[in-house]
Amino acid sequence: MNTVMLTPEEAGLKALGVACQSASRFYETAADVTHGHWQDFAKRRTGIYAAAALRIAELLQRDELLPGTPDEDMEWLKQLALRAQAALSGDEAGTLLKSFTRAERRIWDALGEFGAAGIAPGCAEIANSLANTAMEGFLWLGEEKEVFLKERGE
């Protein structure tokens, strides 16, 4: 369905759903290229954002509004690019921290756009849940950045 045919509220919700779907796929890839508690963080985010994207599709009551499953070759290329970026930078932890932060900011920005368009009463719960999830992510990333900088002596 064309975005022009959506109400501003539906368009904002659709954009939020797409951001959640994208974040879920990013974190799924990131979980494959990291380990330990960072991998645990990425795996949790994968599930949270995938569930949110499904819930948003239900709220829109139009499954065709969110993009379908991505091509497996594209996902493989994304994973390869993330690995290459980390290897080339010589700073895997720093690269992942920046990438994780960008993923959370996309969700936060989409929430802002959704809020500006007007949040329907039935959608307030998912918006609140995602805002809390993103904030938890920002707090975790801040703690990890402090540890990372201490380890590097900065």
C-alpha distance (Angstrom), angle and dihedral (degrees) to the residues before:
residue distance angle dihedral
M1 . . .
N2 3.76 . .
T3 3.81 116.9 .
V4 3.81 89.0 -133.8
M5 3.81 88.7 68.7
L6 3.81 92.5 56.3
T7 3.77 126.0 93.2
P8 3.82 113.8 -116.5
E9 3.81 88.6 -105.0
E10 3.81 92.0 52.0
A11 3.80 91.6 46.4
G12 3.82 90.4 51.8
L13 3.79 91.5 47.7
K14 3.80 90.9 47.4
A15 3.82 91.1 51.7
L16 3.81 89.4 49.9
G17 3.81 90.3 50.4
V18 3.78 91.8 50.1
A19 3.83 90.1 49.0
C20 3.82 90.0 51.0
Q21 3.79 91.8 48.4
S22 3.79 91.1 48.6
A23 3.82 92.6 47.5
S24 3.79 90.8 49.4
R25 3.79 91.5 53.3
F26 3.80 92.1 45.2
Y27 3.80 92.4 51.6
E28 3.80 90.9 46.1
T29 3.81 88.6 56.9
A30 3.80 92.5 42.6
A31 3.82 91.0 52.8
D32 3.79 87.9 60.7
V33 3.80 94.2 54.0
T34 3.80 100.2 45.2
H35 3.79 137.9 48.1
G36 3.79 145.2 -154.1
H37 3.78 120.7 24.6
W38 3.82 91.0 -14.6
Q39 3.78 89.1 59.3
D40 3.81 89.4 48.1
F41 3.82 89.6 52.1
A42 3.81 91.4 49.7
K43 3.81 92.9 47.5
R44 3.83 91.9 50.4
R45 3.81 90.6 49.6
T46 3.80 90.8 49.4
G47 3.80 91.2 58.3
I48 3.79 96.5 40.4
Y49 3.79 95.1 50.7
A50 3.82 94.3 41.2
A51 3.82 90.0 53.1
A52 3.81 90.7 47.4
A53 3.81 91.4 51.6
L54 3.81 90.1 52.0
R55 3.81 91.5 47.8
I56 3.79 90.7 50.2
A57 3.82 90.9 50.6
E58 3.82 87.5 52.7
L59 3.81 91.5 49.3
L60 3.78 90.5 50.9
Q61 3.80 88.7 48.3
R62 3.78 87.9 -147.4
D63 3.79 113.4 98.5
E64 3.78 92.4 -172.6
L65 3.81 92.1 65.8
L66 3.79 95.2 78.0
P67 3.79 119.2 63.8
G68 3.77 116.6 -100.3
T69 3.77 129.4 -117.8
P70 3.79 111.4 -50.1
D71 3.76 122.5 -115.9
E72 3.83 110.4 -90.2
D73 3.80 91.8 -130.5
M74 3.80 90.1 57.2
E75 3.80 90.9 51.0
W76 3.80 90.0 50.1
L77 3.81 89.7 50.8
K78 3.81 91.3 50.0
Q79 3.79 90.4 51.8
L80 3.80 91.2 48.0
A81 3.81 91.0 49.0
L82 3.81 92.1 50.3
R83 3.81 91.2 49.9
A84 3.81 91.7 46.8
Q85 3.79 92.5 48.2
A86 3.80 91.0 52.2
A87 3.81 93.1 45.4
L88 3.80 95.4 45.9
S89 3.76 93.6 48.1
G90 3.80 90.4 52.2
D91 3.78 85.7 -140.0
E92 3.79 109.7 90.2
A93 3.81 94.5 167.3
G94 3.80 93.6 49.1
T95 3.79 91.9 46.5
L96 3.80 92.2 50.2
L97 3.81 92.5 47.0
K98 3.80 90.0 53.5
S99 3.81 92.0 45.6
F100 3.81 92.9 48.2
T101 3.80 89.9 49.1
R102 3.82 91.9 50.7
A103 3.82 90.2 51.5
E104 3.81 91.7 52.2
R105 3.81 91.7 45.8
R106 3.82 90.6 54.6
I107 3.80 89.2 56.2
W108 3.82 91.3 45.5
D109 3.82 91.6 49.1
A110 3.81 91.7 48.1
L111 3.82 89.3 50.5
G112 3.80 89.1 53.0
E113 3.79 92.0 50.8
F114 3.80 90.4 46.9
G115 3.80 90.5 50.6
A116 3.79 91.8 48.8
A117 3.81 90.2 52.5
G118 3.79 91.4 51.9
I119 3.78 127.1 -94.7
A120 3.79 114.4 -120.1
P121 3.83 114.4 -135.8
G122 3.81 92.2 -110.4
C123 3.79 90.9 54.9
A124 3.79 99.6 49.6
E125 3.81 93.3 89.4
I126 3.82 94.8 56.7
A127 3.82 91.4 44.0
N128 3.81 91.4 51.2
S129 3.80 92.2 46.1
L130 3.80 92.3 50.3
A131 3.80 92.0 46.5
N132 3.81 89.6 53.6
T133 3.80 91.1 46.0
A134 3.80 92.6 50.5
M135 3.80 91.6 47.2
E136 3.81 90.6 50.4
G137 3.79 87.2 51.6
F138 3.79 92.9 50.5
L139 3.81 91.3 49.3
W140 3.81 92.3 48.8
L141 3.79 91.3 47.6
G142 3.80 90.7 49.8
E143 3.80 91.0 53.6
E144 3.80 91.3 47.2
K145 3.79 91.3 49.1
E146 3.82 90.5 53.9
V147 3.81 90.9 51.0
F148 3.80 90.6 45.7
L149 3.81 93.1 51.2
K150 3.82 92.3 46.8
E151 3.80 90.3 52.0
R152 3.80 89.6 51.8
G153 3.79 91.2 47.3
E154 3.80 95.3 -116.3
